[in-house]
């Protein structure tokens, strides 16, 4: 495992240039360029806010702002977009780069690192845009923002761990690539992102604790919406789960490395 990371460090310039090229590809021949990275998730937020704010805005205690519901949704979608993009891109990472893996000799572990760097860059740009928008709406970020990097790291580890496991399996069982997007859709709606936890019947609220993304989404909402520190106990549990998933993913990846090239 440490050997793979050491090999990736030797190819750090390749990783950096790949992340930069990925960014350039996204903005090439586009007049709005970088703006598209944040316009898509913000448009999704706007649609949810317009459709559902009249129903749920009165059920968001502790937010003294007329745009409370939009702020609440935006905070949840910020972390969910990071997680879902990591899982989705890792799901097809080896299939999409099959030709590259056959033609070039490089540590395969570079691929998920490149995906992580590119996705984190996109998410940071979205976060900075959201902070500016919140400020314009009269909702200023506080000192609790110092907790956000921790949550971002844990979310990244969780997304890469799950995505890499499914990505390896997807090379040999292509049905995985069809099933995971459906699971992500269910995960989105079973996580309090566009609705508050309070509308869930009390008898079923304890089930939310079994959802790792619930703790991360709640942490983002605590920081960005309520300006308070996240519940670290739940976040630490998710961090441990993420580490275990990463270990499983790296072991599975190392064992299947050569077979994947043949399967592709």
C-alpha positions, -999 to +999 in steps of 0.1 A: +000+000+000+028+024+009+046+013-022+017+025-043+016+059-026+054+062-030+051+054-067+023+080-070+046+106-054+072+099-081+046+107-107+033+138-089+041+160-120+020+137-142-008+139-116-006+177-115-005+181-153-035+157-157-056+177-132-047+209-150-055+193-184-089+181-170-096+217-160-086+231-194-108+205-212-138+216-192-134+253-200-121+249-236-142+267-262-167+278-236-174+315-232-185+311-195-156+287-188-152+283-151-187+295-144-202+263-156-186+244-127-208+263-103-239+271-124-251+235-127-253+228-089-266+263-082-294+258-108-303+226-091-305+245-058-327+272-074-351+246-087-355+229-054-358+263-036-385+276-059-406+244-059-403+235-022-395+266-002-431+276+003-437+242+019-407+238+041-393+273+048-414+277+079-399+245+094-363+258+096-359+272+131-328+291+139-323+308+106-333+344+106-332+350+068-358+352+041-337+330+019-333+304+047-344+274+027-322+282-003-292+285+021-301+252+037-303+234+004-272+249-009-251+237+021-263+202+017-258+200-020-223+214-016-212+183+003-234+159-017-220+171-050-185+164-038-194+129-027-215+119-057-190+133-082-162+113-066-182+081-066-195+086-102-161+094-117-143+065-098-171+042-110-159+045-146-123+056-141-107+024-153-131+019-182-126+055-194-089+052-191-085+017-205-065+027-235-042+048-214-036+019-190-027-003-219-004+021-237+014+039-209+034+025-179+025+045-148+012+037-113-025+031-117-031+046-083-025+080-100-060+078-116-081+081-084-057+107-072-062+128-103-100+124-100-098+135-063-077+166-072-100+176-100-132+170-081-118+189-050-109+218-072-144+220-086-159+218-052-137+245-037-147+268-065-183+260-058-178+267-021-161+301-027-190+310-049-215+299-023-198+320+004-200+351-018-237+344-025-245+338+012-228+371+020-249+389-006-280+373+010-270+387+044-259+353+058-222+357+067-199+328+073-184+326+108-153+312+125-168+277+124-156+275+087-123+262+102-141+228+105-150+226+068-116+213+056-119+183+080-154+175+067-142+179+031-113+154+037-136+129+053-161+133+024-134+128-001-121+097+016-156+082+018-163+090-019-130+076-031-133+045-009-168+036-021-161+048-057-128+028-061-144-004-048-172-001-073-149+011-100-128-021-098-159-043-097-174-024-126-145-035-149-155-072-144-193-067-138-207-039-159-241-040-142-224-023-113-222+009-135-260+008-139-268+001-103-246+026-085-263+058-100-297+044-088-282+039-053-269+074-053-304+088-062-319+069-033-291+081-011-298+117-020-334+115-011-328+095+021-304+122+033-318+154+048-306+177+021-337+193+007-358+187+038-350+191+075-346+162+098-376+175+119-402+164+092-392+128+096-414+109+121-396+106+154-398+068+154-376+067+122-351+095+129-326+071+146-322+053+112-305+084+099-275+077+121-268+046+099-263+069+069-227+081+068-237+111+045-262+122+071-234+131+095-214+149+068-244+168+055-255+178+090-219+190+096-219+212+066-254+226+076-242+233+111-212+252+098-228+271+069-264+275+080-264+276+118-228+289+122-220+263+149-195+235+152-204+201+138-212+170+159-177+155+159-187+121+172-207+112+141-180+127+118-152+107+135-173+075+131-176+083+094-139+090+092-131+055+106-155+039+081-139+059+053-104+047+063-116+011+064-132+015+029-100+030+015-080+001+028-104-024+013-104-004-020-066-003-022-062-040-014-089-048-040-072-025-065-038-040-060-050-075-064-071-067-095-046-043-111-032-067-138-064-085-144-082-052-151-059-044-180-067-078-195-104-073-190-103-039-206 
